[in-house]
């Protein structure tokens, strides 16, 4: 190492690399997930679940991946990971919901793809837009097929009205599985939409239809999240709604024509890190009640680990100073540059509600002042996961805002 280089250059270079590639954040999240799996009873977290978890991590790390034919395989892996243990009833329930919702969406999108192939005579996306631009086919065929072909991506991103599956996974699935499942499926959805919309600018009518659909989807995701977050009582559901809003950010970037590979890579890395911290944290937070109560044992015994874990939740909400806020600002800027004022206004309203909900959750976590520490300690792997994700998010925030 050159002694003339400043000592902070190596960690700074590491943080900058994490901003531009999801590989480093995904690797951290994957290692932390394997550490959390040690809390499972013997036989529950074996070699096979670890291999499937590794495959899901590879999906996130390769964002955006070009071969969208692998999207159904990723969905099947997520469902198989959840349904493998019949004794885990909540896992089985989530797996059945995913199979029903995502399976139906993939089937309808497959029908839309076949209709586009029928109308154009080719399965290549760029060639389809060139053929449709000739105006040889009736508009009703492609105008029906195009929205159907995008449906799988919209459902996988988890924006409302399809946000329920994200909340179900956060609430019903173990914290060492849920983050990578959610992140892999959302990355698959974004990759699907990017692939299907590649080069659509050469077909202006189709571009207008797709943009209108994306604006409505972004607007719906923001309005639904802003309406449901304040009335949710369980922290797992709140974290799931905040994660679904990350899908809404990707929809806003697509609607504004600003979603590129660099932004998607940064979004995917942030998503998996923040979800790992949030999914671990929410299992130690109290359920909202009508009366003030004592704080959570986590914040009474290990306040530093609790606050670092809360950074994941705060970054999902776009809390000021977090790297997640940069993603929120990018999405709002993309909408405003295309004059989608209502969608941008709804996004701003959802951001205000999300920040307020995170502050409320932290206030409830600390609770009423009490004397003495609680009897039950928080497991060390959980504290480690929250601490590491919080430190990495804090480092990313310093590098992001330090670069201006």
PyMOL commands that set and color helices and strands:
alter all, ss='L'
color gray80, all
select helices_A, chain A and resi 9-20+22-39+47-61+68-83+89-120+125-133+139-157+164-172+175-196+200-202+204-229+235-255+261-284+297-301+303-316+323-337+341-366+380-402
alter helices_A, ss='H'
color red, helices_A
deselect
rebuild
show_as cartoon
